[in-house]
Amino acid sequence: MTLKSFNNIFKGDKVIWMIFFLLCMISIIEVYSASSSLSYTGGNYWAPLIKHGVTIFIGFVVLIFIMNIKCRYFKLMTPFALFLSFCMLLLLPFLGSETNGASRWVSFMGLQFQPSEFAKAAVILAVAQILSAMQTEYGADKKAFKYIIILSFFMIVPMGLENLSTAMLAFLTVLLMMIVGRVPMKQIGKLLGVITIAVVFVIVLVMAVGKDKTPESNKQNLTEQAAEETQEDNSLIGKVFHRADTWKARINRFTDDKYIAPKDFDLDKDAQIGHARIAIATSNVVGKGPGNSNERDFLSQAFSDFIYAIIIEEMGIEGAAFVALLYIVLLFRTGKIVNRCENSFPAFLAMGIAFLLVTQALFNMAVAVGLAPVTGQPLPFISKGGTSTIINCMYVGMLLSISRFAQKRKKEKQAVVEEV
């Protein structure tokens, strides 16, 4: 392959490409290492790695396709993405496949995907379009705030009924986009006040409605019969807050600051937290080396939600810091791309994508090290996943498209100046 044909494939910002490939390589290594339990259960050690590799390849194809679309055409995707995402979110409680008490997946022609992942992308596209269309000399028009709130209510609230952490990250992204989009701070301040009151109300309601089924001290888990008796609640509150039990248990565990000696820690009750802490503590700063994790055999979702703990165990503090640094560089590099944008829509879209990816990554890391309650958020580009991996590749394709055509416009402008 000649250098010219190579450059024709890898167009756009080279730093974004480098970050993407580094994260994918780390993902292949760590998913391969952390999938020992899947390999043992399935009887094929290569199956999880092959499946993950195929997913990354599909995501790469999607990335190349999106990268070659001019960023102004992304506007055309917004109404279709909003409509489809909203319909899927409404149908999710009825058609979704339940896993760990949450109906987050929808099956279509044998393929499973998460509507919340599509909904996040649709919200970012719509908010970027609203902010760009309503920019004035003094910032965003006051009506932009109203339109964004209405959009967030109809998209993020249904998302939160099945995946509260995803809804929170989506709202945080929207909030950051409004700040960058120069929405009046007075309106944002009022929104934060209302959100604070709403969060307190929801927490009180969850604590009142939810039932923490986790034993308090060294008791056996609920029997299957007891679980079946308490599982179904056909009341309106039970339908809407059917995840309240899980939320309450997580809040109780996170806010419980009672010291527990290592010998008294109940690994049956808090297995994920316990084994994640063991993985971090036994890394000995320098790590055990790729493929040498011990806790991967005991840590549930070691290849997904808690893969950062395995990264610390195998690659040490330096490796974990390097991974975190890649996301920070992605954010700052996106800011540099935004400075080249002549139009506001691609600028807001790029910042929204960067905010979403970086906040999700930092939140996943915080969960792994015990700084945030346990949730189901994967580490972007690194965790084993289907829909999330492909959607994240789509995000990178959008960033590359924006960087590519923004740079092209800049060069065209310079060429015109030189001719004159």
KAJO-V309667 format. One record per backbone hydrogen bond with DSSP energy under -1.0 kcal/mol. CO is the residue of the C=O (numbers start at 1). NH is the residue of the N-H. E is the energy in kcal/mol with one decimal. If there is no record, write none. Layout:
co=(CO/CO)
nh=(NH/NH)
e=(E/E)
This chain:
co=(2/3/4/5/6/9/13/14/15/16/17/18/19/20/21/22/23/24/25/26/27/28/29/30/31/35/36/37/38/39/46/47/48/49/50/51/52/53/54/55/56/57/58/59/60/61/62/63/64/66/70/71/77/78/79/80/81/82/83/84/85/86/87/88/91/91/92/97/99/102/102/105/106/108/111/113/114/114/115/116/117/118/119/120/121/122/123/124/125/126/127/128/129/130/134/136/139/141/143/144/145/146/147/148/149/150/151/152/156/159/163/164/165/166/167/168/169/170/171/172/173/174/175/176/177/178/179/182/184/185/186/187/188/189/190/191/192/193/194/195/196/197/198/199/200/201/202/203/204/205/206/211/223/224/225/226/235/236/237/241/243/244/245/246/247/248/249/250/251/255/261/265/266/270/271/272/273/274/275/276/277/278/280/283/284/285/289/294/295/295/299/301/301/303/304/306/307/308/309/310/311/312/313/314/315/316/317/318/319/320/321/322/323/324/325/326/327/328/329/330/331/332/333/334/335/337/338/344/345/346/347/348/349/350/351/352/353/354/355/356/357/358/359/360/361/362/363/364/365/366/367/379/379/386/387/388/389/390/391/392/393/394/395/396/397/398/399/400/401/402/403/404/405/406/407/408/409/410/411/412/413/414/415/416)
nh=(6/7/8/9/10/11/17/18/19/20/21/22/23/24/25/26/27/28/29/30/31/32/33/34/35/39/40/41/42/43/50/51/52/53/54/55/56/57/58/59/60/61/62/63/64/65/66/67/68/69/73/74/81/82/83/84/85/86/87/88/89/90/91/92/94/95/96/105/102/99/104/97/113/111/108/106/117/118/119/120/121/122/123/124/125/126/127/128/129/130/131/132/133/134/141/139/136/144/147/148/149/150/151/152/153/154/155/156/160/163/167/168/169/170/171/172/173/174/175/176/177/178/179/180/181/183/182/140/188/189/190/191/192/193/194/195/196/197/198/199/200/201/202/203/204/205/206/207/208/209/210/213/227/228/229/230/239/240/241/244/247/248/249/250/251/252/253/254/255/257/264/267/270/274/275/276/277/278/279/280/281/282/283/287/286/317/292/297/298/299/302/304/306/384/307/310/311/312/313/314/315/316/288/289/319/320/321/322/323/324/325/326/327/328/329/330/331/332/333/334/335/336/337/338/339/340/341/348/349/350/351/352/353/354/355/356/357/358/359/360/361/362/363/364/365/366/367/368/369/371/370/382/383/390/391/392/393/394/395/396/397/398/399/400/401/402/403/404/405/406/407/408/409/410/411/412/413/414/415/416/417/418/419/420)
e=(-2.0/-2.3/-1.6/-1.1/-2.2/-1.4/-1.6/-2.4/-2.6/-2.4/-2.5/-2.3/-2.4/-2.2/-2.4/-2.3/-2.2/-2.4/-2.1/-2.7/-3.0/-1.7/-1.7/-3.0/-1.2/-2.4/-2.5/-2.3/-2.7/-1.6/-2.8/-2.6/-2.3/-2.7/-2.5/-2.0/-2.4/-2.2/-2.6/-2.5/-2.3/-2.2/-2.4/-2.5/-2.4/-2.2/-2.8/-2.7/-1.0/-1.8/-2.1/-1.3/-2.7/-2.6/-2.2/-2.5/-2.2/-2.5/-2.2/-2.3/-2.4/-2.0/-2.0/-1.2/-1.0/-2.6/-2.5/-1.0/-1.5/-2.6/-1.2/-3.0/-1.9/-1.9/-3.1/-2.7/-1.1/-1.0/-2.6/-2.1/-1.5/-2.3/-2.5/-2.2/-2.3/-2.4/-2.8/-2.3/-1.9/-2.5/-2.7/-2.1/-2.2/-1.5/-2.9/-1.3/-2.4/-1.6/-2.1/-2.3/-2.3/-2.2/-2.3/-2.7/-2.3/-1.9/-1.4/-2.6/-2.0/-2.2/-2.0/-2.3/-2.2/-2.3/-2.4/-2.5/-2.2/-2.2/-2.7/-2.4/-2.3/-2.2/-1.9/-2.4/-2.5/-2.6/-1.3/-1.6/-1.8/-2.8/-2.0/-2.2/-2.5/-1.9/-2.4/-2.9/-2.3/-1.9/-2.6/-3.0/-2.2/-2.2/-2.7/-2.7/-2.4/-2.4/-3.1/-2.6/-1.6/-3.0/-2.8/-1.1/-2.5/-2.1/-1.8/-1.6/-2.1/-2.4/-3.2/-1.9/-2.3/-2.8/-2.2/-2.1/-2.4/-2.6/-2.2/-2.2/-2.4/-1.0/-1.7/-1.0/-2.3/-2.6/-2.8/-1.9/-2.1/-2.1/-2.4/-2.0/-2.8/-2.3/-1.1/-2.3/-3.1/-2.8/-1.9/-1.1/-1.5/-2.5/-1.2/-1.5/-2.3/-3.0/-1.3/-1.1/-2.2/-2.2/-2.2/-2.5/-3.2/-1.7/-2.2/-2.9/-1.4/-2.2/-2.6/-2.1/-2.0/-2.2/-2.4/-1.6/-1.2/-1.7/-2.8/-2.0/-1.9/-2.3/-3.0/-2.0/-1.7/-1.7/-2.0/-2.6/-1.5/-1.3/-1.3/-2.7/-2.6/-2.5/-2.1/-2.3/-2.3/-2.4/-2.7/-2.3/-2.5/-2.5/-2.4/-2.0/-2.0/-2.7/-2.2/-2.3/-2.3/-2.3/-2.1/-2.1/-1.8/-3.2/-1.1/-1.6/-2.6/-2.0/-2.8/-2.4/-1.9/-1.8/-2.1/-2.1/-2.2/-2.0/-2.4/-2.6/-2.2/-2.6/-2.7/-2.5/-2.5/-2.1/-1.7/-1.7/-2.3/-1.9/-2.3/-2.5/-2.3/-2.1/-2.4/-1.9/-2.0/-2.4/-1.9/-2.1)
